[in-house]
Amino acid sequence: MDGYVNATYLTLGGHVHLLKYRYLYFLITLALFVLIVCSNGIVFSLICVHKSLHEPMYIFIAALLLNALLGSVALYPKLLIDLLSTNQTISYPACIFQGFLLYVYAASEFTLLSAMAYDRYVSICKPLHYHAFIKTHTVKLILILAWLLPVCEVGGAAVMTSRLKLCKFTLARIVCDNFSLVKLSCGDWRMNNLYGLLIMVIAIFPPVIFILFSYTRILMICLRRSKAFRRGALQTCLPHLFIFSNFTIISLFEVIQNRLPSDMPHIFRVAMSIQYLVIPPLFNPLIYGFKMREISQQLRALFRLKRLVQ
């Protein structure tokens, strides 16, 4: 007989004090999921419904919010079920698929953030050429590539992982990810590790470098312009820059703590492993809803209409 078997089900062993705090964890997670779906859904719907918001900047915001919804759906329903279940298990194919969806979400987030930086760069640094560079078909192409490229990159890693034979069947996490699955295998997984590092570098560093370049150029332009111009540029750029910094720091922390040994408490590692699907999806619609003047106006009009109906 072979010295390994391919398990049908894996155990998610990252849950801490589940018997004692099961219902508290469930209520907190459910509240987060509802808030994320409602806040992202409302702002996304406003952008879709109001023609005044059918501009590239707002279309990219809508795509970012939709991406957050897709990532949240990949995490929270399964997590909520696990919190109420006696055994926290998942089939091997479902685990690979969940990890695939979460990686696509993260990679698409960086791509969409770089697309938004490009839009702001052209709008502020080359305003006379904006409509020549940012056309409708250009926006559509960027949106397609923002999801298609990550699907192809991460899909390759998922296929490679699906061919591995497993010797261990417990993940020390509450959610599946490709690298943790690879570490459960019996054989040589160096190629999987190298490919994972490659797609991580491709997904993170080019967008980050491009965004930093774009905002450096925007800052240089702003320093040479009037206060009114700087105020208008900052009004549209600061929310995006804050969201980019927030997501980048959280993502890099997750990559480092997942790949390198650490003495951090297990409960802290588990909590931080899902922060990229808690903080950005929860705060992004709030930041855009309150800081982007046009979206804020439509939100206030919506709530006024609701009060009149009541």
PLY file of the C-alpha trace (Angstrom):
ply
format ascii 1.0
element vertex 310
property float x
property float y
property float z
element edge 309
property int vertex1
property int vertex2
end_header
0.00 0.00 0.00
1.07 3.57 -0.54
2.23 5.51 2.49
-0.40 8.17 1.93
-4.11 8.51 1.33
-6.23 11.20 -0.18
-8.70 12.33 2.48
-12.21 13.27 1.44
-12.68 15.71 4.31
-10.36 18.09 6.14
-10.77 19.46 9.64
-10.57 23.21 10.21
-8.77 23.14 13.53
-8.23 26.85 14.01
-11.31 27.55 16.11
-10.53 28.67 19.67
-12.80 28.14 22.72
-15.65 27.27 20.37
-17.67 25.31 22.95
-17.59 28.21 25.39
-18.15 31.14 23.02
-19.93 29.47 20.08
-23.02 31.69 20.06
-21.09 34.88 20.78
-18.78 34.17 17.82
-21.81 33.36 15.66
-23.65 36.59 16.50
-20.56 38.75 15.91
-19.83 37.01 12.59
-23.46 37.24 11.47
-23.58 40.95 12.34
-20.39 41.56 10.34
-21.74 39.63 7.35
-25.06 41.51 7.37
-23.31 44.89 7.69
-20.91 44.06 4.87
-23.67 42.87 2.53
-25.98 45.81 3.31
-23.37 48.60 3.19
-21.64 47.35 0.03
-24.97 46.46 -1.58
-26.52 49.89 -0.94
-23.59 51.89 -2.34
-23.19 49.47 -5.26
-26.92 49.79 -6.09
-26.78 53.59 -5.90
-23.95 53.67 -8.42
-25.81 51.29 -10.73
-29.15 53.13 -10.52
-28.08 56.79 -10.81
-26.79 57.79 -14.23
-24.89 60.73 -12.72
-22.59 58.14 -11.12
-21.95 56.25 -14.36
-18.43 57.62 -14.64
-15.20 55.59 -14.65
-14.25 56.58 -11.09
-17.58 55.41 -9.66
-17.70 52.33 -11.88
-14.34 51.23 -10.43
-15.69 51.89 -6.92
-18.73 49.74 -7.72
-16.44 46.98 -8.98
-14.41 47.17 -5.76
-17.59 46.86 -3.68
-18.83 43.95 -5.81
-15.47 42.23 -5.32
-15.87 42.63 -1.55
-19.30 40.99 -1.74
-17.91 38.07 -3.72
-15.06 37.58 -1.25
-17.42 37.82 1.73
-19.75 35.19 0.26
-16.76 32.86 -0.09
-15.95 33.19 3.63
-18.88 34.04 5.90
-21.60 31.44 5.06
-19.19 28.52 5.63
-17.79 30.19 8.75
-21.28 30.70 10.19
-22.14 27.04 9.58
-18.91 25.93 11.27
-19.58 28.05 14.34
-22.85 26.16 14.96
-21.55 22.72 13.95
-20.16 20.00 16.16
-17.40 19.23 13.65
-15.71 21.89 11.54
-14.98 19.92 8.39
-14.83 20.64 4.68
-14.29 18.43 1.65
-10.92 18.64 -0.05
-12.35 19.98 -3.38
-14.51 22.54 -1.51
-11.46 23.67 0.47
-9.47 24.16 -2.73
-12.39 26.10 -4.23
-12.74 28.34 -1.17
-9.03 29.11 -1.20
-9.26 29.82 -4.94
-12.12 32.30 -4.43
-10.37 34.11 -1.58
-7.11 34.42 -3.52
-9.00 35.72 -6.58
-10.70 38.29 -4.35
-7.38 39.52 -2.95
-5.62 39.63 -6.34
-8.59 41.38 -7.98
-8.63 43.93 -5.17
-5.07 45.01 -5.99
-5.86 45.13 -9.71
-8.96 47.27 -9.17
-7.09 49.61 -6.82
-4.40 50.12 -9.47
-7.12 50.79 -12.07
-8.57 53.47 -9.78
-5.12 54.98 -9.35
-4.73 55.09 -13.15
-8.09 56.85 -13.46
-7.10 59.47 -10.87
-3.64 59.89 -12.42
-5.06 60.63 -15.89
-7.82 62.84 -14.46
-5.43 65.02 -12.44
-2.15 64.88 -14.37
-3.51 64.72 -17.93
-7.03 66.21 -17.75
-7.14 67.27 -21.41
-6.52 63.67 -22.50
-8.85 62.04 -19.97
-11.64 61.14 -22.39
-9.11 59.91 -24.93
-7.45 57.54 -22.44
-10.42 56.54 -20.28
-13.03 55.37 -22.78
-16.00 53.10 -22.12
-14.39 50.11 -23.82
-11.18 50.78 -21.86
-13.08 50.63 -18.57
-14.81 47.41 -19.63
-11.48 45.86 -20.65
-9.88 46.81 -17.32
-12.79 45.31 -15.38
-12.64 42.06 -17.36
-8.88 41.77 -16.85
-9.22 42.65 -13.16
-11.02 39.34 -12.59
-9.82 37.24 -15.53
-6.08 37.54 -14.81
-6.41 36.52 -11.13
-8.71 33.63 -12.11
-6.06 32.32 -14.53
-3.15 32.86 -12.11
-4.84 31.40 -9.04
-6.55 28.70 -11.10
-3.13 27.29 -12.00
-2.21 27.06 -8.31
-5.55 25.39 -7.50
-5.03 22.75 -10.21
-1.50 22.01 -8.94
-2.80 21.69 -5.38
-5.61 19.34 -6.42
-3.02 16.86 -7.72
-1.19 16.60 -4.39
-1.61 13.61 -2.10
-2.31 14.46 1.52
-0.73 12.94 4.62
-2.24 15.33 7.18
-5.88 16.32 7.32
-6.13 19.18 9.82
-5.70 22.86 8.93
-4.73 25.08 11.85
-7.03 27.76 10.44
-10.73 28.62 10.23
-10.65 29.18 6.48
-8.94 27.38 3.61
-5.98 28.81 1.74
-3.76 27.27 -0.90
-0.44 27.39 0.97
-1.88 25.72 4.08
-3.27 22.95 1.88
0.08 22.48 0.16
1.77 22.01 3.55
-0.53 19.04 4.27
0.84 17.06 1.33
3.23 14.13 1.53
5.40 14.65 -1.51
7.64 17.35 -2.89
5.68 20.63 -3.01
8.54 22.97 -3.91
7.05 23.72 -7.34
3.73 24.61 -5.70
5.53 26.92 -3.30
7.53 28.61 -6.07
4.42 29.09 -8.23
2.52 30.49 -5.24
5.33 32.96 -4.55
5.39 33.93 -8.24
1.67 34.73 -8.47
1.87 36.56 -5.14
4.65 38.76 -6.47
2.74 39.36 -9.74
-0.52 40.10 -7.93
0.91 42.48 -5.32
4.07 44.27 -6.41
3.22 45.66 -9.89
-0.06 47.23 -8.66
1.61 48.58 -5.52
4.51 50.08 -7.49
2.14 51.59 -10.06
-0.12 53.08 -7.36
2.85 54.60 -5.54
4.13 56.04 -8.82
0.69 57.46 -9.69
0.23 59.18 -6.36
3.77 60.52 -6.35
3.03 62.16 -9.70
-0.32 63.45 -8.42
1.38 64.92 -5.35
3.97 66.68 -7.53
1.20 68.18 -9.68
-0.78 69.28 -6.62
2.21 71.08 -5.11
2.40 73.28 -8.22
-1.31 74.11 -8.34
-3.71 76.30 -6.37
-5.23 75.44 -2.99
-8.62 74.87 -4.60
-7.11 72.38 -7.03
-5.30 70.56 -4.20
-8.50 70.43 -2.16
-10.45 68.86 -5.04
-7.69 66.36 -5.80
-7.35 65.32 -2.17
-11.11 64.88 -1.84
-11.09 62.11 -4.47
-7.61 60.67 -3.82
-7.40 60.38 -0.03
-10.19 57.80 0.37
-8.61 55.63 -2.30
-5.11 56.06 -0.85
-6.34 55.16 2.64
-8.14 52.04 1.36
-5.08 50.99 -0.65
-2.74 51.40 2.35
-5.13 49.57 4.64
-5.58 46.58 2.31
-1.87 46.34 1.47
-0.76 46.29 5.11
-3.38 43.70 6.09
-2.57 41.48 3.09
1.20 41.60 3.61
0.74 40.78 7.28
-1.38 37.73 6.37
1.21 36.55 3.81
4.08 36.92 6.28
2.37 35.30 9.25
1.13 32.41 7.09
4.49 31.63 5.50
6.94 32.37 8.32
7.08 30.74 11.78
5.93 33.03 14.56
5.47 33.06 18.33
2.23 35.02 18.10
-0.70 33.57 20.08
-2.85 31.22 18.03
-6.04 33.22 18.59
-4.31 36.37 17.30
-3.04 34.54 14.19
-6.51 33.18 13.48
-8.16 36.58 13.91
-5.60 38.30 11.68
-5.94 35.61 8.98
-9.41 36.91 8.00
-8.92 40.64 8.56
-8.57 41.25 4.82
-12.20 40.10 4.58
-13.38 42.06 7.61
-11.87 45.55 7.65
-11.82 46.49 3.91
-15.32 45.18 3.06
-16.73 46.79 6.21
-15.11 50.22 5.95
-14.73 50.75 2.18
-18.43 51.54 1.54
-18.48 53.82 4.59
-15.40 55.71 3.42
-16.71 56.10 -0.13
-20.23 56.82 1.07
-19.23 59.66 3.38
-16.10 61.03 1.70
-17.14 61.00 -1.98
-19.45 63.98 -2.32
-21.62 62.67 -5.17
-22.21 59.30 -3.49
-22.88 60.99 -0.16
-25.51 63.22 -1.76
-27.30 60.20 -3.25
-27.19 58.40 0.11
-28.72 61.39 1.90
-31.42 61.62 -0.76
-32.17 57.91 -0.31
-32.55 58.20 3.46
-34.71 61.35 3.12
-36.97 59.46 0.73
-37.29 56.59 3.21
-38.27 58.98 6.00
-40.93 60.58 3.77
-42.35 57.16 2.87
-42.57 56.24 6.55
0 1
1 2
2 3
3 4
4 5
5 6
6 7
7 8
8 9
9 10
10 11
11 12
12 13
13 14
14 15
15 16
16 17
17 18
18 19
19 20
20 21
21 22
22 23
23 24
24 25
25 26
26 27
27 28
28 29
29 30
30 31
31 32
32 33
33 34
34 35
35 36
36 37
37 38
38 39
39 40
40 41
41 42
42 43
43 44
44 45
45 46
46 47
47 48
48 49
49 50
50 51
51 52
52 53
53 54
54 55
55 56
56 57
57 58
58 59
59 60
60 61
61 62
62 63
63 64
64 65
65 66
66 67
67 68
68 69
69 70
70 71
71 72
72 73
73 74
74 75
75 76
76 77
77 78
78 79
79 80
80 81
81 82
82 83
83 84
84 85
85 86
86 87
87 88
88 89
89 90
90 91
91 92
92 93
93 94
94 95
95 96
96 97
97 98
98 99
99 100
100 101
101 102
102 103
103 104
104 105
105 106
106 107
107 108
108 109
109 110
110 111
111 112
112 113
113 114
114 115
115 116
116 117
117 118
118 119
119 120
120 121
121 122
122 123
123 124
124 125
125 126
126 127
127 128
128 129
129 130
130 131
131 132
132 133
133 134
134 135
135 136
136 137
137 138
138 139
139 140
140 141
141 142
142 143
143 144
144 145
145 146
146 147
147 148
148 149
149 150
150 151
151 152
152 153
153 154
154 155
155 156
156 157
157 158
158 159
159 160
160 161
161 162
162 163
163 164
164 165
165 166
166 167
167 168
168 169
169 170
170 171
171 172
172 173
173 174
174 175
175 176
176 177
177 178
178 179
179 180
180 181
181 182
182 183
183 184
184 185
185 186
186 187
187 188
188 189
189 190
190 191
191 192
192 193
193 194
194 195
195 196
196 197
197 198
198 199
199 200
200 201
201 202
202 203
203 204
204 205
205 206
206 207
207 208
208 209
209 210
210 211
211 212
212 213
213 214
214 215
215 216
216 217
217 218
218 219
219 220
220 221
221 222
222 223
223 224
224 225
225 226
226 227
227 228
228 229
229 230
230 231
231 232
232 233
233 234
234 235
235 236
236 237
237 238
238 239
239 240
240 241
241 242
242 243
243 244
244 245
245 246
246 247
247 248
248 249
249 250
250 251
251 252
252 253
253 254
254 255
255 256
256 257
257 258
258 259
259 260
260 261
261 262
262 263
263 264
264 265
265 266
266 267
267 268
268 269
269 270
270 271
271 272
272 273
273 274
274 275
275 276
276 277
277 278
278 279
279 280
280 281
281 282
282 283
283 284
284 285
285 286
286 287
287 288
288 289
289 290
290 291
291 292
292 293
293 294
294 295
295 296
296 297
297 298
298 299
299 300
300 301
301 302
302 303
303 304
304 305
305 306
306 307
307 308
308 309
